[in-house]
């Protein structure tokens, strides 16, 4: 009996794990597109979180992706709260799956072919089909686990009676809620705790009031897991975990309050139908109190977001706050967090360039050394991200990040050089280069913050090409004038350094902006002019 109970829980957990991992791997970029596209308002964010969690059967996967999108600036924190609430409601679909299919239909043996076919797909095929096979095998294992768990619970029901457990008093319900919390923490899955509770109730091991209390406890228990996972995590991760804890605690409190009335109504309705309350009533209860919580919280999402911001303020280095090691479990999201870190690192570099052009009276608050440290940390973080498949025809975000890092390293070196504002301003012949570089810095800032970046990038490219053409023309003219004694070698050297710095800075801003652009229309690496052919020093001509 105990072997079957443990084995059933283990098979169920393994099935959930395989199903989640397989669907995450096969969905890939679709997860990102759905979350970003359908989270404009808290209500749409709620339905996005609900749908995705119901599909992948894991609120943790949805929450983890949400944390990454908040870190990357793709979602506001208020939108993330909507997704988290939807994920909490989405986890209630497991109860419906168990009660409608796992218990009412003997699908354990019917699920065995799913396991076999899924395992073969995982071994023989590659890419998304292999990941889909993993999900298919996991789906079959869930029902084999439920059937095994059901058999074990039937044996347990012969030895254990419901009156052995705390009864339907306030104290008794609180004790059972505590047991539900412990079950969830031990199993590390509220879905497994709910499935075990539904199976135990179906077998007659516990009665309706006891089962409902355990369901409330499972809802609270998942917040303990979230709290433990947030220890030492990034600020967005801790904020998202706190939102999850607050919502689930509120929903569980509502469930505890309506529990007696729900139990009475369930018995009354089933009595009118001539039967005892079924396992489906637990799934209905779980969904009901979570939906009640959603109805109460969604209208006040903005206020809740401000409260959580005050409770969990920003701390630590601002440039690298998005780099959270837990994000490496969702590689696409982790690379997006790297991209956002690089964007945040580029902004102060643009400020330093403007300062050297004489357009800003003071240095930016973030020194170049801090930017260089952030670039090094981003490079190390990128190396810890596992490889992932990129759809054919789409740019590789990891490759784009590597290109951007290289150009930002060069831009940081340029920003550390002495100011050239005086030389560029005093010489009317070079004033146009200074004006174009100033325009490029403004356009780059707009391009990195806008979803409609390609036109801006094309303008930057055109201005950078104009600066490069000016550098070629002026170089020849300066050398010619120096040879005829019209300029001293020292003056010529200063002019050449200034125009060279302007050209190289414009080029690296253009290329970094191109690779960091958030727009999906950004051309792929194969369509873009290769970086090596654009180098302003080694390829265009020796200086």
Secondary structure, DSSP 8 states (H G I E B T S, - for coil): -HHHHHHHHHHHHHHHHHHHHHHHHHHTHHHHHHHHHT-SSHHHHHHHHHHHHHHHT-HHHHHHHHHHHHHHTSS-HHHHHHHHHHHHHHTTHHHHHIIIIITTS--TTTTHHHHHHHHHHHHH--HHHHHHHHHHHHHHHHHHHHHHHHHHHHHHHTT--GGGS--SSHHHHHHHHHHHHHHHHHHT-HHHHHHHHHHHHHHTSS-HHHHHHHHHHHHHHHHHHHHHHHTT--HHHHHHHHHHHHHHHHHHHHHHHHHHHHHHHHHHHHHHTTS---THHHHHHHHHHHHHHHHHHHTTHHHHHHHHHHHS---S-STTTT--GGGGGSHHHHHHHHHHHHHHHHHHHHHHHHHHTTSSSS--SS-HHHHHHHHHHHHHHHHTS------TTS--HHHHHHHHHHHHHHHHHHHTS---HHHHHH-HHHHHHHHHHHHHHHHHHHHHH-S--HHHHHHHHHHHHHHHHHHHHHHHHHHHHHHTTSS-HHHHHHHHHHHHHHHHHHHHHHHHHHHH---TT---TTTS--HHHH-TTTTT---
